[in-house]
Amino acid sequence: MKIKNYMERIVVEKLDELLQGRTDICACEQCRTEMVTYALNHLPPRYVSSHRGEVFTKLDDMNTQNIADVSKVLVKAIEVVSTNPRHSM
Ligand SMILES: [Zn+2]
């Protein structure tokens, strides 16, 4: 059985977008992983079979409200992780 949480991919793509040009925020692998984890724990999962996952390439499947929700949660995730990083600066 091959099931993927499509939300994971959306969150990662959106996070990269939001972190672009943000020099005040640590965007190392560890912090980005923390941000993605936080966001995924606060968003409903969207499971797809991995075959269908290949077919979805972009955010086309998501409506504007979903994307707005993802952005909102990610902004919060960035705030939470950047003010309390798991590593020393
Ligand atoms: Zn970091």
PDB file of the backbone (N, CA, C, O) and the ligand in Angstrom, with CONECT records:
HET     ZN  A 101       1
ATOM      1  N   MET A   1       0.850  -1.187   0.000  1.00  0.00           N
ATOM      2  CA  MET A   1       0.000   0.000   0.000  1.00  0.00           C
ATOM      3  C   MET A   1       0.889   1.242   0.000  1.00  0.00           C
ATOM      4  O   MET A   1       1.771   1.392   0.845  1.00  0.00           O
ATOM      5  N   LYS A   2       0.640   2.122  -0.959  1.00  0.00           N
ATOM      6  CA  LYS A   2       1.474   3.324  -1.045  1.00  0.00           C
ATOM      7  C   LYS A   2       0.611   4.568  -0.904  1.00  0.00           C
ATOM      8  O   LYS A   2      -0.068   4.992  -1.839  1.00  0.00           O
ATOM      9  N   ILE A   3       0.659   5.129   0.275  1.00  0.00           N
ATOM     10  CA  ILE A   3      -0.151   6.304   0.566  1.00  0.00           C
ATOM     11  C   ILE A   3       0.757   7.447   0.992  1.00  0.00           C
ATOM     12  O   ILE A   3       1.684   7.273   1.784  1.00  0.00           O
ATOM     13  N   LYS A   4       0.468   8.606   0.449  1.00  0.00           N
ATOM     14  CA  LYS A   4       1.252   9.778   0.822  1.00  0.00           C
ATOM     15  C   LYS A   4       0.334  10.878   1.325  1.00  0.00           C
ATOM     16  O   LYS A   4      -0.807  11.006   0.882  1.00  0.00           O
ATOM     17  N   ASN A   5       0.840  11.658   2.240  1.00  0.00           N
ATOM     18  CA  ASN A   5       0.115  12.849   2.673  1.00  0.00           C
ATOM     19  C   ASN A   5       0.525  14.002   1.754  1.00  0.00           C
ATOM     20  O   ASN A   5       1.608  14.577   1.871  1.00  0.00           O
ATOM     21  N   TYR A   6      -0.380  14.306   0.846  1.00  0.00           N
ATOM     22  CA  TYR A   6      -0.100  15.331  -0.166  1.00  0.00           C
ATOM     23  C   TYR A   6       0.144  16.691   0.481  1.00  0.00           C
ATOM     24  O   TYR A   6       0.854  17.533  -0.069  1.00  0.00           O
ATOM     25  N   MET A   7      -0.453  16.895   1.656  1.00  0.00           N
ATOM     26  CA  MET A   7      -0.292  18.152   2.377  1.00  0.00           C
ATOM     27  C   MET A   7       1.181  18.441   2.662  1.00  0.00           C
ATOM     28  O   MET A   7       1.604  19.597   2.696  1.00  0.00           O
ATOM     29  N   GLU A   8       1.954  17.370   2.868  1.00  0.00           N
ATOM     30  CA  GLU A   8       3.371  17.514   3.166  1.00  0.00           C
ATOM     31  C   GLU A   8       4.097  18.276   2.053  1.00  0.00           C
ATOM     32  O   GLU A   8       4.903  19.172   2.303  1.00  0.00           O
ATOM     33  N   ARG A   9       3.783  17.887   0.831  1.00  0.00           N
ATOM     34  CA  ARG A   9       4.422  18.512  -0.318  1.00  0.00           C
ATOM     35  C   ARG A   9       4.009  19.981  -0.466  1.00  0.00           C
ATOM     36  O   ARG A   9       4.822  20.849  -0.783  1.00  0.00           O
ATOM     37  N   ILE A  10       2.723  20.224  -0.225  1.00  0.00           N
ATOM     38  CA  ILE A  10       2.215  21.593  -0.319  1.00  0.00           C
ATOM     39  C   ILE A  10       2.885  22.479   0.729  1.00  0.00           C
ATOM     40  O   ILE A  10       3.287  23.608   0.449  1.00  0.00           O
ATOM     41  N   VAL A  11       2.994  21.937   1.943  1.00  0.00           N
ATOM     42  CA  VAL A  11       3.587  22.693   3.040  1.00  0.00           C
ATOM     43  C   VAL A  11       5.054  23.018   2.745  1.00  0.00           C
ATOM     44  O   VAL A  11       5.496  24.145   2.972  1.00  0.00           O
ATOM     45  N   VAL A  12       5.805  22.045   2.244  1.00  0.00           N
ATOM     46  CA  VAL A  12       7.222  22.253   1.942  1.00  0.00           C
ATOM     47  C   VAL A  12       7.383  23.321   0.851  1.00  0.00           C
ATOM     48  O   VAL A  12       8.230  24.207   0.960  1.00  0.00           O
ATOM     49  N   GLU A  13       6.567  23.224  -0.192  1.00  0.00           N
ATOM     50  CA  GLU A  13       6.651  24.206  -1.286  1.00  0.00           C
ATOM     51  C   GLU A  13       6.313  25.611  -0.797  1.00  0.00           C
ATOM     52  O   GLU A  13       6.992  26.586  -1.119  1.00  0.00           O
ATOM     53  N   LYS A  14       5.254  25.681  -0.016  1.00  0.00           N
ATOM     54  CA  LYS A  14       4.788  26.976   0.482  1.00  0.00           C
ATOM     55  C   LYS A  14       5.792  27.573   1.464  1.00  0.00           C
ATOM     56  O   LYS A  14       6.000  28.786   1.483  1.00  0.00           O
ATOM     57  N   LEU A  15       6.407  26.731   2.269  1.00  0.00           N
ATOM     58  CA  LEU A  15       7.405  27.214   3.239  1.00  0.00           C
ATOM     59  C   LEU A  15       8.592  27.837   2.505  1.00  0.00           C
ATOM     60  O   LEU A  15       9.063  28.909   2.883  1.00  0.00           O
ATOM     61  N   ASP A  16       9.070  27.171   1.464  1.00  0.00           N
ATOM     62  CA  ASP A  16      10.186  27.700   0.684  1.00  0.00           C
ATOM     63  C   ASP A  16       9.835  29.075   0.132  1.00  0.00           C
ATOM     64  O   ASP A  16      10.658  29.990   0.118  1.00  0.00           O
ATOM     65  N   GLU A  17       8.586  29.197  -0.323  1.00  0.00           N
ATOM     66  CA  GLU A  17       8.103  30.456  -0.871  1.00  0.00           C
ATOM     67  C   GLU A  17       8.130  31.550   0.201  1.00  0.00           C
ATOM     68  O   GLU A  17       8.585  32.668  -0.038  1.00  0.00           O
ATOM     69  N   LEU A  18       7.632  31.195   1.382  1.00  0.00           N
ATOM     70  CA  LEU A  18       7.531  32.180   2.461  1.00  0.00           C
ATOM     71  C   LEU A  18       8.898  32.578   3.011  1.00  0.00           C
ATOM     72  O   LEU A  18       9.083  33.704   3.473  1.00  0.00           O
ATOM     73  N   LEU A  19       9.856  31.645   2.960  1.00  0.00           N
ATOM     74  CA  LEU A  19      11.177  31.923   3.533  1.00  0.00           C
ATOM     75  C   LEU A  19      12.084  32.669   2.559  1.00  0.00           C
ATOM     76  O   LEU A  19      13.138  33.179   2.939  1.00  0.00           O
ATOM     77  N   GLN A  20      11.660  32.724   1.302  1.00  0.00           N
ATOM     78  CA  GLN A  20      12.464  33.406   0.297  1.00  0.00           C
ATOM     79  C   GLN A  20      12.591  34.882   0.647  1.00  0.00           C
ATOM     80  O   GLN A  20      11.592  35.571   0.856  1.00  0.00           O
ATOM     81  N   GLY A  21      13.825  35.357   0.709  1.00  0.00           N
ATOM     82  CA  GLY A  21      14.046  36.765   1.005  1.00  0.00           C
ATOM     83  C   GLY A  21      13.954  37.107   2.468  1.00  0.00           C
ATOM     84  O   GLY A  21      14.083  38.273   2.842  1.00  0.00           O
ATOM     85  N   ARG A  22      13.729  36.089   3.322  1.00  0.00           N
ATOM     86  CA  ARG A  22      13.701  36.362   4.762  1.00  0.00           C
ATOM     87  C   ARG A  22      15.075  36.085   5.350  1.00  0.00           C
ATOM     88  O   ARG A  22      15.382  34.946   5.701  1.00  0.00           O
ATOM     89  N   THR A  23      15.892  37.104   5.458  1.00  0.00           N
ATOM     90  CA  THR A  23      17.241  36.891   5.991  1.00  0.00           C
ATOM     91  C   THR A  23      17.234  36.874   7.515  1.00  0.00           C
ATOM     92  O   THR A  23      18.214  36.466   8.137  1.00  0.00           O
ATOM     93  N   ASP A  24      16.129  37.317   8.118  1.00  0.00           N
ATOM     94  CA  ASP A  24      16.034  37.368   9.586  1.00  0.00           C
ATOM     95  C   ASP A  24      15.648  36.026  10.185  1.00  0.00           C
ATOM     96  O   ASP A  24      15.669  35.862  11.404  1.00  0.00           O
ATOM     97  N   ILE A  25      15.295  35.067   9.338  1.00  0.00           N
ATOM     98  CA  ILE A  25      14.815  33.776   9.829  1.00  0.00           C
ATOM     99  C   ILE A  25      15.819  32.686   9.473  1.00  0.00           C
ATOM    100  O   ILE A  25      16.268  32.605   8.330  1.00  0.00           O
ATOM    101  N   CYS A  26      16.171  31.855  10.437  1.00  0.00           N
ATOM    102  CA  CYS A  26      17.049  30.725  10.160  1.00  0.00           C
ATOM    103  C   CYS A  26      16.283  29.697   9.329  1.00  0.00           C
ATOM    104  O   CYS A  26      15.218  29.231   9.734  1.00  0.00           O
ATOM    105  N   ALA A  27      16.826  29.353   8.181  1.00  0.00           N
ATOM    106  CA  ALA A  27      16.156  28.408   7.297  1.00  0.00           C
ATOM    107  C   ALA A  27      17.007  27.166   7.102  1.00  0.00           C
ATOM    108  O   ALA A  27      17.013  26.577   6.021  1.00  0.00           O
ATOM    109  N   CYS A  28      17.726  26.766   8.143  1.00  0.00           N
ATOM    110  CA  CYS A  28      18.544  25.562   8.052  1.00  0.00           C
ATOM    111  C   CYS A  28      17.624  24.326   8.000  1.00  0.00           C
ATOM    112  O   CYS A  28      16.424  24.416   8.256  1.00  0.00           O
ATOM    113  N   GLU A  29      18.203  23.210   7.673  1.00  0.00           N
ATOM    114  CA  GLU A  29      17.443  21.968   7.528  1.00  0.00           C
ATOM    115  C   GLU A  29      16.640  21.660   8.794  1.00  0.00           C
ATOM    116  O   GLU A  29      15.476  21.264   8.720  1.00  0.00           O
ATOM    117  N   GLN A  30      17.264  21.843   9.941  1.00  0.00           N
ATOM    118  CA  GLN A  30      16.619  21.521  11.216  1.00  0.00           C
ATOM    119  C   GLN A  30      15.413  22.415  11.480  1.00  0.00           C
ATOM    120  O   GLN A  30      14.348  21.928  11.860  1.00  0.00           O
ATOM    121  N   CYS A  31      15.577  23.716  11.279  1.00  0.00           N
ATOM    122  CA  CYS A  31      14.469  24.645  11.520  1.00  0.00           C
ATOM    123  C   CYS A  31      13.342  24.414  10.520  1.00  0.00           C
ATOM    124  O   CYS A  31      12.169  24.449  10.890  1.00  0.00           O
ATOM    125  N   ARG A  32      13.689  24.178   9.259  1.00  0.00           N
ATOM    126  CA  ARG A  32      12.665  23.946   8.246  1.00  0.00           C
ATOM    127  C   ARG A  32      11.879  22.672   8.570  1.00  0.00           C
ATOM    128  O   ARG A  32      10.662  22.619   8.393  1.00  0.00           O
ATOM    129  N   THR A  33      12.587  21.658   9.042  1.00  0.00           N
ATOM    130  CA  THR A  33      11.899  20.427   9.428  1.00  0.00           C
ATOM    131  C   THR A  33      10.937  20.693  10.577  1.00  0.00           C
ATOM    132  O   THR A  33       9.819  20.177  10.584  1.00  0.00           O
ATOM    133  N   GLU A  34      11.367  21.495  11.549  1.00  0.00           N
ATOM    134  CA  GLU A  34      10.505  21.854  12.679  1.00  0.00           C
ATOM    135  C   GLU A  34       9.264  22.604  12.203  1.00  0.00           C
ATOM    136  O   GLU A  34       8.156  22.354  12.678  1.00  0.00           O
ATOM    137  N   MET A  35       9.459  23.516  11.272  1.00  0.00           N
ATOM    138  CA  MET A  35       8.346  24.316  10.747  1.00  0.00           C
ATOM    139  C   MET A  35       7.338  23.443  10.005  1.00  0.00           C
ATOM    140  O   MET A  35       6.127  23.586  10.174  1.00  0.00           O
ATOM    141  N   VAL A  36       7.858  22.543   9.188  1.00  0.00           N
ATOM    142  CA  VAL A  36       6.980  21.634   8.443  1.00  0.00           C
ATOM    143  C   VAL A  36       6.220  20.730   9.404  1.00  0.00           C
ATOM    144  O   VAL A  36       5.025  20.494   9.225  1.00  0.00           O
ATOM    145  N   THR A  37       6.908  20.226  10.419  1.00  0.00           N
ATOM    146  CA  THR A  37       6.263  19.346  11.403  1.00  0.00           C
ATOM    147  C   THR A  37       5.148  20.078  12.132  1.00  0.00           C
ATOM    148  O   THR A  37       4.051  19.546  12.305  1.00  0.00           O
ATOM    149  N   TYR A  38       5.436  21.293  12.555  1.00  0.00           N
ATOM    150  CA  TYR A  38       4.428  22.100  13.252  1.00  0.00           C
ATOM    151  C   TYR A  38       3.206  22.294  12.349  1.00  0.00           C
ATOM    152  O   TYR A  38       2.069  22.078  12.765  1.00  0.00           O
ATOM    153  N   ALA A  39       3.462  22.701  11.126  1.00  0.00           N
ATOM    154  CA  ALA A  39       2.359  22.986  10.199  1.00  0.00           C
ATOM    155  C   ALA A  39       1.514  21.738   9.939  1.00  0.00           C
ATOM    156  O   ALA A  39       0.284  21.797   9.943  1.00  0.00           O
ATOM    157  N   LEU A  40       2.192  20.608   9.712  1.00  0.00           N
ATOM    158  CA  LEU A  40       1.452  19.370   9.410  1.00  0.00           C
ATOM    159  C   LEU A  40       0.608  18.922  10.598  1.00  0.00           C
ATOM    160  O   LEU A  40      -0.441  18.305  10.416  1.00  0.00           O
ATOM    161  N   ASN A  41       1.052  19.225  11.797  1.00  0.00           N
ATOM    162  CA  ASN A  41       0.276  18.864  12.981  1.00  0.00           C
ATOM    163  C   ASN A  41      -0.927  19.775  13.191  1.00  0.00           C
ATOM    164  O   ASN A  41      -1.808  19.474  13.997  1.00  0.00           O
ATOM    165  N   HIS A  42      -0.960  20.885  12.466  1.00  0.00           N
ATOM    166  CA  HIS A  42      -2.058  21.825  12.615  1.00  0.00           C
ATOM    167  C   HIS A  42      -2.933  21.921  11.373  1.00  0.00           C
ATOM    168  O   HIS A  42      -3.822  22.768  11.297  1.00  0.00           O
ATOM    169  N   LEU A  43      -2.681  21.062  10.413  1.00  0.00           N
ATOM    170  CA  LEU A  43      -3.470  21.073   9.179  1.00  0.00           C
ATOM    171  C   LEU A  43      -4.079  19.693   8.948  1.00  0.00           C
ATOM    172  O   LEU A  43      -3.500  18.681   9.340  1.00  0.00           O
ATOM    173  N   PRO A  44      -5.244  19.656   8.313  1.00  0.00           N
ATOM    174  CA  PRO A  44      -5.819  18.341   8.018  1.00  0.00           C
ATOM    175  C   PRO A  44      -4.975  17.626   6.960  1.00  0.00           C
ATOM    176  O   PRO A  44      -4.566  18.244   5.978  1.00  0.00           O
ATOM    177  N   PRO A  45      -4.715  16.348   7.149  1.00  0.00           N
ATOM    178  CA  PRO A  45      -3.945  15.610   6.141  1.00  0.00           C
ATOM    179  C   PRO A  45      -4.760  15.432   4.860  1.00  0.00           C
ATOM    180  O   PRO A  45      -5.991  15.412   4.894  1.00  0.00           O
ATOM    181  N   ARG A  46      -4.078  15.305   3.760  1.00  0.00           N
ATOM    182  CA  ARG A  46      -4.741  15.027   2.482  1.00  0.00           C
ATOM    183  C   ARG A  46      -4.038  13.824   1.865  1.00  0.00           C
ATOM    184  O   ARG A  46      -3.033  13.957   1.167  1.00  0.00           O
ATOM    185  N   TYR A  47      -4.580  12.676   2.135  1.00  0.00           N
ATOM    186  CA  TYR A  47      -3.923  11.454   1.666  1.00  0.00           C
ATOM    187  C   TYR A  47      -4.270  11.158   0.220  1.00  0.00           C
ATOM    188  O   TYR A  47      -5.419  11.276  -0.206  1.00  0.00           O
ATOM    189  N   VAL A  48      -3.255  10.775  -0.513  1.00  0.00           N
ATOM    190  CA  VAL A  48      -3.451  10.328  -1.893  1.00  0.00           C
ATOM    191  C   VAL A  48      -2.637   9.056  -2.080  1.00  0.00           C
ATOM    192  O   VAL A  48      -1.639   8.844  -1.392  1.00  0.00           O
ATOM    193  N   SER A  49      -3.063   8.217  -3.009  1.00  0.00           N
ATOM    194  CA  SER A  49      -2.220   7.083  -3.351  1.00  0.00           C
ATOM    195  C   SER A  49      -0.991   7.648  -4.040  1.00  0.00           C
ATOM    196  O   SER A  49      -1.075   8.680  -4.706  1.00  0.00           O
ATOM    197  N   SER A  50       0.135   6.994  -3.892  1.00  0.00           N
ATOM    198  CA  SER A  50       1.364   7.573  -4.422  1.00  0.00           C
ATOM    199  C   SER A  50       1.279   7.718  -5.942  1.00  0.00           C
ATOM    200  O   SER A  50       1.920   8.594  -6.524  1.00  0.00           O
ATOM    201  N   HIS A  51       0.489   6.857  -6.580  1.00  0.00           N
ATOM    202  CA  HIS A  51       0.316   6.988  -8.020  1.00  0.00           C
ATOM    203  C   HIS A  51      -0.343   8.320  -8.368  1.00  0.00           C
ATOM    204  O   HIS A  51       0.109   9.035  -9.262  1.00  0.00           O
ATOM    205  N   ARG A  52      -1.422   8.644  -7.645  1.00  0.00           N
ATOM    206  CA  ARG A  52      -2.098   9.913  -7.874  1.00  0.00           C
ATOM    207  C   ARG A  52      -1.189  11.073  -7.490  1.00  0.00           C
ATOM    208  O   ARG A  52      -1.215  12.137  -8.108  1.00  0.00           O
ATOM    209  N   GLY A  53      -0.387  10.843  -6.455  1.00  0.00           N
ATOM    210  CA  GLY A  53       0.544  11.874  -6.007  1.00  0.00           C
ATOM    211  C   GLY A  53       1.473  12.326  -7.117  1.00  0.00           C
ATOM    212  O   GLY A  53       1.844  13.497  -7.196  1.00  0.00           O
ATOM    213  N   GLU A  54       1.840  11.396  -7.964  1.00  0.00           N
ATOM    214  CA  GLU A  54       2.702  11.731  -9.095  1.00  0.00           C
ATOM    215  C   GLU A  54       1.972  12.625 -10.081  1.00  0.00           C
ATOM    216  O   GLU A  54       2.566  13.498 -10.715  1.00  0.00           O
ATOM    217  N   VAL A  55       0.677  12.393 -10.197  1.00  0.00           N
ATOM    218  CA  VAL A  55      -0.116  13.144 -11.162  1.00  0.00           C
ATOM    219  C   VAL A  55      -0.264  14.595 -10.729  1.00  0.00           C
ATOM    220  O   VAL A  55      -0.177  15.515 -11.543  1.00  0.00           O
ATOM    221  N   PHE A  56      -0.490  14.784  -9.426  1.00  0.00           N
ATOM    222  CA  PHE A  56      -0.583  16.154  -8.913  1.00  0.00           C
ATOM    223  C   PHE A  56       0.812  16.749  -8.887  1.00  0.00           C
ATOM    224  O   PHE A  56       1.679  16.265  -8.160  1.00  0.00           O
ATOM    225  N   THR A  57       1.030  17.763  -9.649  1.00  0.00           N
ATOM    226  CA  THR A  57       2.362  18.348  -9.638  1.00  0.00           C
ATOM    227  C   THR A  57       2.387  19.671  -8.896  1.00  0.00           C
ATOM    228  O   THR A  57       3.405  20.043  -8.312  1.00  0.00           O
ATOM    229  N   LYS A  58       1.294  20.367  -8.916  1.00  0.00           N
ATOM    230  CA  LYS A  58       1.281  21.703  -8.318  1.00  0.00           C
ATOM    231  C   LYS A  58       0.136  21.841  -7.327  1.00  0.00           C
ATOM    232  O   LYS A  58      -0.426  20.847  -6.865  1.00  0.00           O
ATOM    233  N   LEU A  59      -0.194  23.054  -7.013  1.00  0.00           N
ATOM    234  CA  LEU A  59      -1.224  23.320  -6.028  1.00  0.00           C
ATOM    235  C   LEU A  59      -2.612  23.392  -6.664  1.00  0.00           C
ATOM    236  O   LEU A  59      -3.571  23.825  -6.025  1.00  0.00           O
ATOM    237  N   ASP A  60      -2.712  22.970  -7.907  1.00  0.00           N
ATOM    238  CA  ASP A  60      -3.964  23.088  -8.662  1.00  0.00           C
ATOM    239  C   ASP A  60      -5.149  22.463  -7.935  1.00  0.00           C
ATOM    240  O   ASP A  60      -6.284  22.929  -8.042  1.00  0.00           O
ATOM    241  N   ASP A  61      -4.860  21.407  -7.202  1.00  0.00           N
ATOM    242  CA  ASP A  61      -5.903  20.656  -6.521  1.00  0.00           C
ATOM    243  C   ASP A  61      -6.487  21.428  -5.341  1.00  0.00           C
ATOM    244  O   ASP A  61      -7.611  21.172  -4.909  1.00  0.00           O
ATOM    245  N   MET A  62      -5.717  22.363  -4.836  1.00  0.00           N
ATOM    246  CA  MET A  62      -6.108  23.073  -3.632  1.00  0.00           C
ATOM    247  C   MET A  62      -6.922  24.311  -3.996  1.00  0.00           C
ATOM    248  O   MET A  62      -6.575  25.029  -4.934  1.00  0.00           O
ATOM    249  N   ASN A  63      -7.985  24.558  -3.269  1.00  0.00           N
ATOM    250  CA  ASN A  63      -8.690  25.806  -3.519  1.00  0.00           C
ATOM    251  C   ASN A  63      -8.047  26.937  -2.728  1.00  0.00           C
ATOM    252  O   ASN A  63      -7.185  26.713  -1.879  1.00  0.00           O
ATOM    253  N   THR A  64      -8.484  28.154  -3.025  1.00  0.00           N
ATOM    254  CA  THR A  64      -7.849  29.339  -2.441  1.00  0.00           C
ATOM    255  C   THR A  64      -7.913  29.312  -0.920  1.00  0.00           C
ATOM    256  O   THR A  64      -6.967  29.722  -0.246  1.00  0.00           O
ATOM    257  N   GLN A  65      -9.022  28.831  -0.383  1.00  0.00           N
ATOM    258  CA  GLN A  65      -9.180  28.794   1.070  1.00  0.00           C
ATOM    259  C   GLN A  65      -8.158  27.848   1.704  1.00  0.00           C
ATOM    260  O   GLN A  65      -7.552  28.182   2.722  1.00  0.00           O
ATOM    261  N   ASN A  66      -7.967  26.679   1.110  1.00  0.00           N
ATOM    262  CA  ASN A  66      -6.979  25.730   1.616  1.00  0.00           C
ATOM    263  C   ASN A  66      -5.595  26.362   1.651  1.00  0.00           C
ATOM    264  O   ASN A  66      -4.865  26.239   2.635  1.00  0.00           O
ATOM    265  N   ILE A  67      -5.247  27.041   0.561  1.00  0.00           N
ATOM    266  CA  ILE A  67      -3.914  27.633   0.456  1.00  0.00           C
ATOM    267  C   ILE A  67      -3.762  28.750   1.476  1.00  0.00           C
ATOM    268  O   ILE A  67      -2.693  28.909   2.066  1.00  0.00           O
ATOM    269  N   ALA A  68      -4.812  29.519   1.688  1.00  0.00           N
ATOM    270  CA  ALA A  68      -4.784  30.575   2.696  1.00  0.00           C
ATOM    271  C   ALA A  68      -4.565  29.976   4.081  1.00  0.00           C
ATOM    272  O   ALA A  68      -3.817  30.526   4.890  1.00  0.00           O
ATOM    273  N   ASP A  69      -5.220  28.844   4.353  1.00  0.00           N
ATOM    274  CA  ASP A  69      -5.050  28.160   5.639  1.00  0.00           C
ATOM    275  C   ASP A  69      -3.615  27.684   5.814  1.00  0.00           C
ATOM    276  O   ASP A  69      -3.029  27.834   6.887  1.00  0.00           O
ATOM    277  N   VAL A  70      -3.052  27.110   4.757  1.00  0.00           N
ATOM    278  CA  VAL A  70      -1.674  26.618   4.818  1.00  0.00           C
ATOM    279  C   VAL A  70      -0.726  27.783   5.116  1.00  0.00           C
ATOM    280  O   VAL A  70       0.163  27.667   5.959  1.00  0.00           O
ATOM    281  N   SER A  71      -0.923  28.896   4.424  1.00  0.00           N
ATOM    282  CA  SER A  71      -0.067  30.060   4.636  1.00  0.00           C
ATOM    283  C   SER A  71      -0.170  30.573   6.062  1.00  0.00           C
ATOM    284  O   SER A  71       0.832  30.925   6.685  1.00  0.00           O
ATOM    285  N   LYS A  72      -1.392  30.610   6.568  1.00  0.00           N
ATOM    286  CA  LYS A  72      -1.634  31.112   7.923  1.00  0.00           C
ATOM    287  C   LYS A  72      -0.907  30.250   8.955  1.00  0.00           C
ATOM    288  O   LYS A  72      -0.240  30.766   9.851  1.00  0.00           O
ATOM    289  N   VAL A  73      -1.044  28.939   8.816  1.00  0.00           N
ATOM    290  CA  VAL A  73      -0.398  28.018   9.748  1.00  0.00           C
ATOM    291  C   VAL A  73       1.126  28.097   9.619  1.00  0.00           C
ATOM    292  O   VAL A  73       1.843  28.012  10.617  1.00  0.00           O
ATOM    293  N   LEU A  74       1.616  28.259   8.387  1.00  0.00           N
ATOM    294  CA  LEU A  74       3.064  28.339   8.177  1.00  0.00           C
ATOM    295  C   LEU A  74       3.656  29.610   8.764  1.00  0.00           C
ATOM    296  O   LEU A  74       4.756  29.586   9.318  1.00  0.00           O
ATOM    297  N   VAL A  75       2.938  30.715   8.648  1.00  0.00           N
ATOM    298  CA  VAL A  75       3.406  31.968   9.250  1.00  0.00           C
ATOM    299  C   VAL A  75       3.573  31.774  10.752  1.00  0.00           C
ATOM    300  O   VAL A  75       4.552  32.227  11.345  1.00  0.00           O
ATOM    301  N   LYS A  76       2.603  31.097  11.357  1.00  0.00           N
ATOM    302  CA  LYS A  76       2.660  30.788  12.787  1.00  0.00           C
ATOM    303  C   LYS A  76       3.833  29.848  13.084  1.00  0.00           C
ATOM    304  O   LYS A  76       4.561  30.042  14.057  1.00  0.00           O
ATOM    305  N   ALA A  77       4.005  28.844  12.249  1.00  0.00           N
ATOM    306  CA  ALA A  77       5.090  27.874  12.432  1.00  0.00           C
ATOM    307  C   ALA A  77       6.448  28.569  12.382  1.00  0.00           C
ATOM    308  O   ALA A  77       7.329  28.281  13.192  1.00  0.00           O
ATOM    309  N   ILE A  78       6.610  29.482  11.432  1.00  0.00           N
ATOM    310  CA  ILE A  78       7.867  30.225  11.295  1.00  0.00           C
ATOM    311  C   ILE A  78       8.120  31.050  12.553  1.00  0.00           C
ATOM    312  O   ILE A  78       9.240  31.118  13.060  1.00  0.00           O
ATOM    313  N   GLU A  79       7.055  31.672  13.041  1.00  0.00           N
ATOM    314  CA  GLU A  79       7.159  32.502  14.242  1.00  0.00           C
ATOM    315  C   GLU A  79       7.573  31.651  15.452  1.00  0.00           C
ATOM    316  O   GLU A  79       8.485  32.012  16.195  1.00  0.00           O
ATOM    317  N   VAL A  80       6.891  30.528  15.634  1.00  0.00           N
ATOM    318  CA  VAL A  80       7.137  29.668  16.790  1.00  0.00           C
ATOM    319  C   VAL A  80       8.568  29.119  16.752  1.00  0.00           C
ATOM    320  O   VAL A  80       9.281  29.161  17.754  1.00  0.00           O
ATOM    321  N   VAL A  81       8.977  28.610  15.600  1.00  0.00           N
ATOM    322  CA  VAL A  81      10.299  27.972  15.496  1.00  0.00           C
ATOM    323  C   VAL A  81      11.423  29.002  15.557  1.00  0.00           C
ATOM    324  O   VAL A  81      12.451  28.765  16.192  1.00  0.00           O
ATOM    325  N   SER A  82      11.229  30.142  14.899  1.00  0.00           N
ATOM    326  CA  SER A  82      12.312  31.131  14.851  1.00  0.00           C
ATOM    327  C   SER A  82      12.524  31.825  16.192  1.00  0.00           C
ATOM    328  O   SER A  82      13.630  32.275  16.490  1.00  0.00           O
ATOM    329  N   THR A  83      11.470  31.913  17.002  1.00  0.00           N
ATOM    330  CA  THR A  83      11.647  32.520  18.316  1.00  0.00           C
ATOM    331  C   THR A  83      12.126  31.503  19.347  1.00  0.00           C
ATOM    332  O   THR A  83      12.518  31.863  20.457  1.00  0.00           O
ATOM    333  N   ASN A  84      12.088  30.234  18.967  1.00  0.00           N
ATOM    334  CA  ASN A  84      12.496  29.199  19.902  1.00  0.00           C
ATOM    335  C   ASN A  84      13.215  28.064  19.159  1.00  0.00           C
ATOM    336  O   ASN A  84      12.746  26.926  19.152  1.00  0.00           O
ATOM    337  N   PRO A  85      14.366  28.387  18.530  1.00  0.00           N
ATOM    338  CA  PRO A  85      15.044  27.365  17.718  1.00  0.00           C
ATOM    339  C   PRO A  85      15.617  26.247  18.582  1.00  0.00           C
ATOM    340  O   PRO A  85      15.985  26.459  19.738  1.00  0.00           O
ATOM    341  N   ARG A  86      15.682  25.068  18.004  1.00  0.00           N
ATOM    342  CA  ARG A  86      16.164  23.896  18.744  1.00  0.00           C
ATOM    343  C   ARG A  86      17.684  23.882  18.873  1.00  0.00           C
ATOM    344  O   ARG A  86      18.245  23.053  19.589  1.00  0.00           O
ATOM    345  N   HIS A  87      18.338  24.792  18.186  1.00  0.00           N
ATOM    346  CA  HIS A  87      19.798  24.844  18.225  1.00  0.00           C
ATOM    347  C   HIS A  87      20.225  26.242  18.653  1.00  0.00           C
ATOM    348  O   HIS A  87      19.423  27.175  18.595  1.00  0.00           O
ATOM    349  N   SER A  88      21.471  26.401  19.080  1.00  0.00           N
ATOM    350  CA  SER A  88      21.968  27.726  19.431  1.00  0.00           C
ATOM    351  C   SER A  88      22.253  28.504  18.160  1.00  0.00           C
ATOM    352  O   SER A  88      22.584  27.915  17.130  1.00  0.00           O
ATOM    353  N   MET A  89      22.130  29.797  18.223  1.00  0.00           N
ATOM    354  CA  MET A  89      22.294  30.632  17.040  1.00  0.00           C
ATOM    355  C   MET A  89      23.753  30.690  16.583  1.00  0.00           C
ATOM    356  O   MET A  89      24.064  31.355  15.594  1.00  0.00           O
TER     357      MET A  89
HETATM  358 ZN    ZN A 101      18.146  26.749  12.163  1.00  0.00          ZN2+
END
